[in-house]
């Protein structure tokens, strides 16, 4: 173990017994059948291996989804139909959204959870390791199935990632049934993964660690997992009703038989809005870990962070129809959903102010994870503020289905969620691989990403306010300049992600400065007391945890 | 500091096999629905999944009997099952939400009521009613009669509620170390559940052939079969679980202190029962 961790030498001793020696000893007791050879990755039940699989899978999906986005941006480079036909363009926007939401961002967070939760709470593994293997391997099957629809007769899904009926039922391509079944597989994966995460957090914390002693990444994931279990089944329900409408002649979303297409939107967004928080709450947890480390202060307002996360999660169940302001809701519904949506700005604001208060008078240094975290705070806030604008129902009648909406949710998801994932990767890569990520490549990656992402999405605010509708392959001349900028930015951002790939590959091949157990001066938490890279099996016996000394909430 | 070692289960071939067969199942189902050629693949998928579940559970039972599981593992199983049932609750919540939305908002609006009354312009002659006896567009089939809740559905309600009680008696007998009584109460539960399914089948045939109540018969038929169909599927799964538990009872797998497998099955059965009471009230009675 490294010597960069001065305090608690007694704990140091206990840990090196349990972590280093214990791992070897218990490999004989408990892990005798640990798989090896070519089947190893198919059979693994180890949370670190499964975490790595999730992360690499999501990286692959990030690039596939990114290429689809670049097709879109290439087509929109200038007005007129340039490269692709409108039908194909629709498949690109749809598949880009589906892949990024379900294949890149969600699995990336689950991968981080797999790797870090057991290390942060002092657990030996996830609570249900075999289920964990099952949850992961469903994803490659689901997304192979989903991507294969692009090559089927009639093409893949072309109705937008929100797959509104009747576009996705009456007027859908034949491959839609495959799309539905792929969503079912991905949904099963998410639900089982979330069950596993909750059981791990509630049941496998090291003795002495109370709920209010948990790192915020653990807290945010506990709440995210609850959201997943609550809303993924609703998604399963709504796609099942689509399947029945398409193949068995039911009329759920068909007014001719007494159904209602608007019902689809209600069901979808009852899932879809909590889904938005599923993609951002773990990011809050990551930022709440990184900011205190590099400000060398404890997180400001730990308890309020927890309560804010829980409030956001609960409010997320009563705001869904703000996605549907223009569909023809009763006035009382417009008002209700407008006010509840605005309420969410309060706990979200609490978080942003807490991060700023943590930075206030801190000894700040700007390592790679901190750069991404600070960029997250600024850029996510931009996305949050445009969200408040969209929440104003009468104003939304102007913004709805324009590029302003595209700008808003991309600011939350790309310079928001994706930046948080990248920050997490830079923060924990030393723990995973034992080497620091390349500073040069990382700096280049950061600055090119920041410039690229803002060049892509900031002009979209203006093209949207000027009235450019989303999901069209061609547009009026007055939007040409903004689209040109967006396309240049898109290609800049997309290609600069190859630098990140290089960083990851170098780390995986152990090329770089060797990292000690605690590679960051100000980092606290159980994960930093393990050697870097963390051995395959850790915490075979529960580590000691004394709240007064180890809790992030201690005063 | 505690020196007790955590228990971490060994790796297993079952999860990856489950993924393979679920993949077959999805591919077969999709192929069958689009081109009508996937039946064999679908069948392989279904049988494969059944085989995997049998094998996976058998391994868990073996490990449990061998005393490998500690109290912590037991808690993980309990929490896992509880949250799984919560996910099922939300699955049915989507369908109940559909039913309420259709009845409270969509149909009255189609009839011209409220702020969205303009949709009444689509079919001016349409009159909202529940059950929906004639669909807005006459080209969509309508139902000719409705199910009387006070005949077969009432009997089914009594059967299922009773089965929850007999299952609880079986649990009490198990805890009191009365193995013979426990398995007899379980057998009675199985019979009640089985008769429920038979009656549900009879009612389906009656509805489909005599009442014109089909999946295609407008929103009433769609919600009726969606809710009762998925409930029936869950009863079938629950019954299968209970059969396995009964066989395990006969083999003496459960002790008064340790029988989480039994409890998990019982939780599931009670959940299915509660869903039925909701169905009886909102699909049949009101």
Interface residues (C-beta under 8 A of the other chain):
Chain A: X14 X26 X29 X30 X31 X32 X33 X34 X35 X42 X43 X44 X45 X123 X124 X125 X127 X128 X129 X130 X131 X133 X134 X137 X138 X141 X145 X174 X175 X177 X178 X181 X182 X184 X185 X188 X191 X194 X195 X196 X198 X199 X200 X202 X203 X204 X207 X229 X230 X231 X232 X233 X234 X236 X237 X238 X241 X243 X244 X246 X247 X248 X249 X250 X251 X252 X254 X255 X256 X257 X258 X259 X260 X262 X263 X266 X267 X270 X328 X330 X331 X537 X539 X540 X541 X542 X543 X544
Chain B: X1 X2 X3 X4 X5 X6 X7 X8 X9 X10 X11 X12 X13 X14 X15 X16 X18 X19 X22 X23 X26 X27 X29 X30 X33 X34 X56 X72 X75 X76 X79 X80 X83 X84 X86 X87 X88 X90 X91 X93 X94 X95 X97 X98 X101 X102 X105 X106 X107 X109 X110 X114 X115 X116 X119 X122 X132 X135 X136 X137 X139 X140 X215 X216 X218 X219 X220 X221 X222 X223 X225 X226
